[in-house]
Amino acid sequence: MSFNTPKQTKGVVWTYEGGVGYSASPETELLLLVAGSLFSGDTFYEGEPLRQRRFYELAHKLSLKDPHYVAALARYARQALGLRSGPSALVAPLLVGPKEVAEEAAKGVWLRGDEHLETLAYARLQGWKLTKGLKRAVAWRLNA
């Protein structure tokens, strides 16, 4: 227990153990979800279906709000962290925004010959219609 009370109450939450904690920004929360995507399955505090739903909602919301951040996060997760599924899933919601941002993100994420298929599978799993941007990006990948 801390004797120092927080001076700011914005963003203050209570932890599972009853202590004072601070909520993460949506950008930080998405980064933590992507970086932690290496470990699949349930975690101690959250089941996998709930975590996947949170990932989908954050990725969609931030793709509309700040597509450059999501694109940079996807490239960072693929090239620096060496992850495949999370970055490929991040490319799918980007394809509803500015096409230049999405296509650059796809080029930075789809390094192997089959990674565009993960993005297609993720889009179909969400029940999304395959957009022209996604088809154009996949066509670029197949021709590359």
C-alpha positions as semicolon CSV with decimal commas, in nm:
position;residue;x (nm);y (nm);z (nm)
1;M;0,000;0,000;0,000
2;S;0,129;0,341;-0,093
3;F;0,113;0,636;0,145
4;N;0,143;0,882;-0,144
5;T;-0,194;0,947;-0,300
6;P;-0,199;1,026;-0,672
7;K;-0,228;1,398;-0,749
8;Q;-0,406;1,333;-1,078
9;T;-0,716;1,120;-1,089
10;K;-0,744;1,108;-1,470
11;G;-0,660;0,758;-1,590
12;V;-0,645;0,613;-1,238
13;V;-0,786;0,262;-1,210
14;W;-0,780;-0,002;-0,943
15;T;-0,568;-0,311;-0,998
16;Y;-0,690;-0,665;-0,941
17;E;-0,521;-0,663;-0,602
18;G;-0,687;-0,333;-0,503
19;G;-0,393;-0,100;-0,558
20;V;-0,378;0,218;-0,761
21;G;-0,289;0,174;-1,126
22;Y;-0,306;0,383;-1,439
23;S;-0,491;0,296;-1,756
24;A;-0,295;0,282;-2,078
25;S;-0,373;0,496;-2,380
26;P;-0,536;0,311;-2,674
27;E;-0,206;0,331;-2,865
28;T;-0,011;0,176;-2,575
29;E;-0,277;-0,087;-2,522
30;L;-0,261;-0,191;-2,888
31;L;0,119;-0,205;-2,872
32;L;0,100;-0,431;-2,567
33;L;-0,155;-0,657;-2,738
34;V;0,056;-0,689;-3,052
35;A;0,382;-0,742;-2,862
36;G;0,212;-1,000;-2,642
37;S;0,054;-1,181;-2,936
38;L;0,344;-1,423;-2,936
39;F;0,177;-1,593;-2,641
40;S;-0,154;-1,735;-2,757
41;G;-0,423;-1,877;-2,533
42;D;-0,574;-1,751;-2,211
43;T;-0,377;-1,530;-1,976
44;F;-0,421;-1,516;-1,600
45;Y;-0,660;-1,220;-1,614
46;E;-0,813;-1,244;-1,961
47;G;-0,939;-1,515;-2,193
48;E;-0,821;-1,536;-2,552
49;P;-1,162;-1,451;-2,710
50;L;-1,186;-1,132;-2,502
51;R;-0,829;-1,034;-2,590
52;Q;-0,893;-1,093;-2,961
53;R;-1,209;-0,880;-2,944
54;R;-1,016;-0,602;-2,770
55;F;-0,746;-0,623;-3,040
56;Y;-1,006;-0,597;-3,317
57;E;-1,179;-0,296;-3,157
58;L;-0,854;-0,110;-3,087
59;A;-0,709;-0,181;-3,431
60;H;-1,027;-0,065;-3,605
61;K;-1,064;0,248;-3,390
62;L;-0,701;0,352;-3,424
63;S;-0,695;0,276;-3,798
64;L;-0,962;0,541;-3,841
65;K;-0,812;0,785;-3,590
66;D;-0,440;0,753;-3,666
67;P;-0,362;0,515;-3,955
68;H;0,005;0,623;-3,961
69;Y;0,052;0,496;-3,604
70;V;-0,108;0,160;-3,683
71;A;0,103;0,124;-3,999
72;A;0,422;0,208;-3,810
73;L;0,328;-0,037;-3,533
74;A;0,263;-0,312;-3,788
75;R;0,601;-0,256;-3,957
76;Y;0,780;-0,237;-3,619
77;A;0,617;-0,557;-3,494
78;R;0,710;-0,743;-3,812
79;Q;1,060;-0,611;-3,875
80;A;1,193;-0,542;-3,523
81;L;0,996;-0,787;-3,307
82;G;0,982;-1,061;-3,573
83;L;0,610;-1,127;-3,525
84;R;0,389;-1,244;-3,812
85;S;0,023;-1,285;-3,718
86;G;-0,031;-0,961;-3,526
87;P;0,123;-0,735;-3,791
88;S;-0,064;-0,917;-4,069
89;A;-0,390;-0,867;-3,880
90;L;-0,312;-0,496;-3,836
91;V;-0,285;-0,447;-4,212
92;A;-0,648;-0,552;-4,271
93;P;-0,825;-0,260;-4,093
94;L;-0,577;-0,017;-4,247
95;L;-0,707;-0,096;-4,594
96;V;-1,027;0,102;-4,530
97;G;-0,828;0,424;-4,484
98;P;-0,575;0,606;-4,702
99;K;-0,452;0,356;-4,961
100;E;-0,094;0,486;-4,961
101;V;-0,058;0,422;-4,586
102;A;-0,208;0,074;-4,612
103;E;-0,001;-0,028;-4,912
104;E;0,323;0,090;-4,750
105;A;0,232;-0,101;-4,433
106;A;0,160;-0,413;-4,639
107;K;0,499;-0,385;-4,810
108;G;0,669;-0,361;-4,472
109;V;0,474;-0,650;-4,319
110;W;0,436;-0,901;-4,599
111;L;0,797;-1,015;-4,618
112;R;0,734;-1,383;-4,685
113;G;0,537;-1,529;-4,972
114;D;0,238;-1,639;-4,762
115;E;0,184;-1,349;-4,522
116;H;-0,078;-1,177;-4,736
117;L;-0,288;-1,491;-4,688
118;E;-0,295;-1,427;-4,311
119;T;-0,435;-1,081;-4,375
120;L;-0,699;-1,224;-4,608
121;A;-0,788;-1,492;-4,353
122;Y;-0,818;-1,232;-4,077
123;A;-1,045;-1,014;-4,290
124;R;-1,268;-1,310;-4,376
125;L;-1,276;-1,425;-4,012
126;Q;-1,408;-1,082;-3,914
127;G;-1,674;-1,115;-4,185
128;W;-1,543;-0,816;-4,379
129;K;-1,600;-0,771;-4,747
130;L;-1,273;-0,781;-4,938
131;T;-1,214;-0,419;-5,031
132;K;-1,053;-0,295;-5,351
133;G;-0,758;-0,175;-5,145
134;L;-0,700;-0,522;-5,002
135;K;-0,735;-0,683;-5,344
136;R;-0,493;-0,428;-5,493
137;A;-0,239;-0,491;-5,215
138;V;-0,265;-0,868;-5,260
139;A;-0,228;-0,831;-5,637
140;W;0,086;-0,624;-5,580
141;R;0,219;-0,897;-5,350
142;L;0,145;-1,175;-5,597
143;N;0,318;-0,985;-5,876
144;A;0,621;-0,894;-5,664
